Structures are given as structure tokens and as C-alpha cells.
Amino acid sequence: MHKIIISTDSPADVPPEIQARYGIRIAPLHIILDSKSYEDGVNITPSELIAFYKESGKLPKTSAVSVAEYIDFFESLREECDAVVHLSFSAQLSSTYQNAVLAAEEVENVYVVDSKSLTTGITLLCIKAAEMAESGCDAQTIAHEMEYKREKVVTTFVLDKLEFLHKGGRCSGVAAFGANVLGIKPSVVMKDGALIVGKKYRGKTEQCQLQYLRDLLAQYAGQIDTDRVILEYTEGVSEEQLKALQKEVKKSLKCKEYIISEAGCTITSHCGEKTFSLEFMLK
């Protein structure tokens, strides 16, 4: 049987236990604090990133994996396997996909798929791809299936503040000012690979997160693939709140697996603290 490795970019936020279970490999994006560059998930943590921002007032920056770095990454993987299927961070949000495609032209049997998603929406695709590899599917079949499956991923999240998105140029100054002054917690929705503002919530962060969950589960009632769902959070969401959110999900949705994931530095750089997300696929 041919061995196929599934890989992805660090903004997929694949939990370590899922990486280990399915052999998923990660290409780290770069996190830049002042002029110093770090590798996401390798030599910097979200806590350090938030501390830097609070101390300096400077927003962390991110940069894509370069073509040369992808070539090295894919070549090292190919030493262990017959083929690689790489599920890339959305092409509309980063140049990672374009760079990975260029690198794949230099390394045989590497198939790059635009996930059209971010964070654990990509994790869900990685798991499906790994399961197909385990069942004996070839790399080309897996890549084609992921182009179909990516349309079934629902990626949304609710922010505590718009500050990071605003300073990173992800929303207008007027929108950021209005939302922060009024205490609005906006939800953000991934649509066709890009981010758009969804429903807006007002009140305490914890109550807004619970209401976001209830609204999302009601919106997709009966349509959710119950193999697994992923609850993701950034720094600042308490363990007590996570338990409350998980309890709310379990009340409405009976799944085989509930995965908890803490966002890495790339996602934290753009969303800030106390961001929460429920990720799932549709049937």
C-alpha cells in the first residue's frame, strides 16, 4: 500500500493529539514582533504574542511560508512517503496557497488543495483526508474529494473586540469604532474563501458566545455531520466558560467526537483574545 502524508499550514490549528493520531504535518507561518521573526507553533506561543501586544501596543504581523521553505518541507515529507496532499490556508487570505503550488511544481507527487477555510475548518478536512489515506485511496482521489468536501465546511467565529482585525486592516475604522463603543461582539463568517461580518451580538462576552452557539446550531439543525465538531478558542476564554460552551453544544448535538482546540499565533494575531468558534461539516 502506498503511504500518503496529509499536511497543512499552521493557521489550521490542528490540536497536537490530532496531529499525532493522523500523522498530519504542519508548515509554520511566520509571526513578526517588531523586526524579529518566529515560527508559528514552533518557538512562540499565543500568550507571548498577547503579552507583546499589551506591553508595546504594536500589532503582531504574519507572513506566509515562502516557496523555498515549502520546497524543503515537501521534500522532507517525500522522503517518508509516496505522495503528499497539502490542504492550504485559504488563498484569499494569504499567499500560502500560491507559494505551495509553486513549490509543488518542483517536488513530485505533491497535491495542493485550497481549503477555502482557516483554523479548525481546515483540521476537519485534514482528518477526512487522513481517513481516506488510511482506507487506501490514492493522493489524486483524496485531493479531488477535498475540493468537494471544502464546500461543506462551516467556519464562523465570534470576536470579543474588533481591535486586532481593525489594526490589521481587516475591517473599516468606522465599523471597529462603532462596535467597540457599543460593546458589539460581531460574528465573522467564511464565505467562498473570504471573511464577511455575520450577526452582531451585544452584552457580556460569555453570554454572546452562548447565544452565537445557539443561533449557529439552530441555523444548521439536522444538517451537521455528527462524526465530529471542533470548539476553538483564543487566549482569555476561561476553562469554566469552555465547559459551559461544550455543554451547550452537547445539549443540541450528539456527536461521536467533540474536539477542543486552542488557536495558534496566526489566528490570535488577527482575532485577539476571547475569540470563540464552533467548526463543523455539513452532511
C-alpha positions in Angstrom: 0.0 0.0 0.0 1.3 3.5 -0.9 1.9 5.8 2.0 0.3 9.3 1.8 1.0 12.1 4.2 -1.5 14.8 4.8 -0.1 18.3 5.6 -1.4 21.8 6.2 -0.4 25.3 7.3 -0.2 26.4 11.0 -3.4 28.5 10.8 -5.3 25.2 10.6 -4.7 25.0 14.4 -4.6 21.2 14.4 -4.5 20.0 18.0 -1.3 18.1 18.9 -3.3 14.9 19.7 -4.9 15.0 16.2 -1.6 15.6 14.6 -0.2 12.5 16.3 -3.3 10.4 15.7 -3.4 11.0 11.9 0.2 11.9 11.2 -0.7 15.3 10.0 2.4 17.6 9.3 2.4 21.3 9.7 4.1 24.1 7.7 4.6 27.1 10.1 3.8 30.6 9.0 5.9 33.4 10.4 5.0 35.7 13.3 6.8 39.0 13.3 7.1 41.0 16.6 8.8 44.3 15.9 11.5 43.1 13.5 12.0 39.6 14.9 10.5 36.7 13.1 9.3 33.5 14.8 7.7 30.3 13.5 4.0 29.8 14.5 3.7 26.8 16.9 7.5 26.3 17.0 9.2 29.0 19.0 6.4 31.4 20.1 3.1 30.9 22.0 -0.1 32.9 21.8 0.5 34.0 25.4 3.8 35.6 24.4 2.1 37.3 21.5 -0.6 38.8 23.6 1.9 39.9 26.2 4.0 41.6 23.5 0.9 43.5 22.2 -0.1 44.6 25.7 3.4 45.8 26.5 4.2 47.5 23.2 0.8 48.4 21.7 2.2 47.1 18.5 0.1 44.5 16.5 1.9 41.3 15.6 2.3 40.7 11.9 2.2 37.4 10.0 3.9 36.3 6.8 3.4 33.3 4.5 5.6 30.3 4.2 8.0 31.0 1.3 8.3 28.9 -1.9 11.8 27.8 -0.8 10.5 26.8 2.6 7.7 24.8 1.1 10.1 23.0 -1.2 12.2 21.9 1.8 9.1 21.0 3.7 7.6 18.8 0.8 11.0 17.2 0.0 11.4 16.2 3.7 7.9 14.6 3.7 8.5 12.9 0.4 11.5 11.1 1.9 8.9 9.3 4.1 6.0 8.7 1.7 4.9 8.1 -1.8 2.8 11.3 -2.0 1.7 14.4 -0.1 -1.7 16.1 0.0 -1.4 19.6 1.3 -4.5 21.4 2.5 -3.6 25.1 2.3 -4.8 28.1 4.2 -7.4 30.0 2.1 -5.9 31.5 -1.0 -8.0 34.7 -0.4 -6.4 35.3 3.0 -2.7 34.6 2.3 -0.2 33.8 -0.4 0.5 30.4 1.3 -1.6 28.6 -1.4 0.2 30.2 -4.3 3.6 29.5 -2.8 2.7 25.9 -2.0 1.5 25.4 -5.6 4.8 26.8 -7.0 6.8 24.6 -4.6 4.7 21.5 -5.6 5.8 22.0 -9.2 9.4 21.3 -8.0 8.6 18.2 -5.9 7.0 15.2 -7.4 3.7 13.8 -6.1 2.6 16.7 -4.0 -1.0 17.8 -4.4 -2.0 21.2 -3.1 -5.7 22.0 -2.3 -7.0 25.4 -1.4 -9.1 24.7 1.7 -11.0 28.0 1.2 -11.0 27.9 5.0 -9.0 28.8 8.0 -8.4 27.5 11.5 -10.0 24.2 12.5 -12.3 24.2 9.4 -9.0 23.0 7.8 -8.5 20.5 10.6 -11.8 18.9 9.7 -10.7 18.5 6.1 -7.3 17.1 7.2 -9.0 14.4 9.3 -11.2 13.4 6.4 -8.2 13.3 4.1 -6.2 11.2 6.5 -9.1 8.7 6.9 -9.2 8.4 3.1 -5.5 7.8 3.0 -5.8 5.1 5.7 -8.5 3.4 3.7 -6.2 3.1 0.7 -7.3 6.0 -1.5 -4.6 7.5 -3.8 -3.4 11.1 -3.4 -5.2 12.4 -6.5 -8.5 10.9 -5.4 -8.1 12.5 -1.9 -7.2 15.9 -3.4 -10.3 15.8 -5.7 -12.5 14.8 -2.8 -11.2 17.6 -0.6 -12.2 20.1 -3.3 -15.7 18.8 -2.9 -15.6 18.5 0.9 -14.3 22.0 1.4 -17.7 23.4 0.3 -19.3 21.5 3.3 -17.1 23.2 5.9 -18.8 25.8 8.1 -16.3 28.2 9.5 -17.6 31.0 11.8 -16.4 32.7 14.9 -17.4 35.4 17.4 -15.0 38.1 18.4 -14.6 39.9 21.7 -13.2 43.1 20.1 -12.5 44.3 16.6 -9.2 45.9 17.6 -6.9 43.3 16.0 -9.0 42.9 12.8 -9.2 46.7 12.6 -5.5 47.4 13.1 -4.6 44.5 10.8 -6.7 46.2 8.0 -9.4 43.6 8.2 -12.3 46.0 8.7 -13.1 49.7 8.4 -12.2 52.1 11.1 -15.9 53.2 11.4 -17.0 49.6 11.9 -14.4 49.0 14.5 -15.1 52.2 16.4 -18.8 51.6 16.4 -18.6 48.0 17.5 -16.2 48.7 20.4 -18.1 51.7 21.7 -21.4 49.9 21.7 -20.0 46.7 23.1 -20.9 44.7 20.0 -19.4 41.3 19.6 -19.5 40.5 15.8 -19.6 37.1 14.4 -17.4 36.5 11.3 -18.3 34.0 8.6 -16.1 32.3 6.0 -17.8 32.5 2.6 -16.2 31.4 -0.7 -12.7 31.6 1.0 -13.2 35.2 2.3 -14.3 36.7 5.6 -17.5 38.6 6.0 -19.3 40.0 9.0 -22.3 38.0 10.2 -24.7 38.5 13.1 -23.7 41.1 15.7 -24.2 40.4 19.4 -24.3 42.8 22.4 -23.6 42.2 26.1 -21.1 40.2 28.2 -18.7 38.2 26.1 -19.7 34.9 27.7 -23.4 35.4 27.0 -22.7 36.5 23.5 -20.6 33.3 22.9 -23.5 31.1 24.2 -26.0 33.0 22.0 -23.8 32.6 19.0 -23.7 28.8 19.6 -27.4 28.6 20.0 -28.0 30.6 16.8 -25.5 28.6 14.8 -26.8 25.2 15.9 -30.4 26.3 15.2 -29.4 27.6 11.8 -27.9 24.2 10.8 -30.2 21.9 12.7 -30.3 18.5 11.1 -27.6 19.3 8.6 -24.4 18.8 10.6 -22.1 15.9 10.1 -22.1 14.3 13.6 -18.7 12.5 13.2 -17.1 15.4 15.0 -17.2 19.1 15.8 -14.4 21.4 17.0 -14.7 24.0 19.6 -11.9 26.5 19.3 -10.8 29.5 21.4 -8.1 32.1 21.7 -6.3 33.2 24.9 -8.6 34.6 27.5 -11.5 32.2 27.3 -11.7 30.5 30.7 -11.8 26.8 31.3 -15.2 27.3 33.1 -16.6 29.1 30.0 -15.3 26.3 27.7 -17.1 23.7 29.8 -20.3 25.8 29.6 -19.9 26.1 25.8 -19.2 22.4 25.3 -22.3 21.6 27.5 -24.4 23.8 25.3 -23.2 22.0 22.1 -23.8 18.6 23.6 -27.3 19.6 24.6 -28.2 20.2 21.0 -25.9 17.9 19.1 -25.0 14.3 19.6 -21.6 13.7 18.0 -19.1 10.9 18.0 -16.3 13.3 18.9 -16.0 16.8 20.4 -12.6 18.3 19.9 -11.2 21.3 21.8 -8.5 23.4 20.1 -6.7 26.5 21.3 -5.9 28.8 18.4 -2.2 29.3 17.5 -0.4 32.6 16.9 -1.5 33.3 13.3 -5.2 33.2 14.2 -4.6 35.0 17.5 -2.7 37.8 15.7 -5.8 38.6 13.6 -8.6 37.9 16.2 -7.2 38.8 19.6 -8.3 37.4 22.9 -11.6 35.8 23.8 -12.5 34.7 20.3 -14.6 31.5 20.1 -15.6 29.3 17.3 -17.6 26.2 16.6 -16.4 24.4 13.4 -18.2 21.5 11.7 -19.0 20.0 8.3 -22.4 19.5 6.7 -23.7 16.1 5.8 
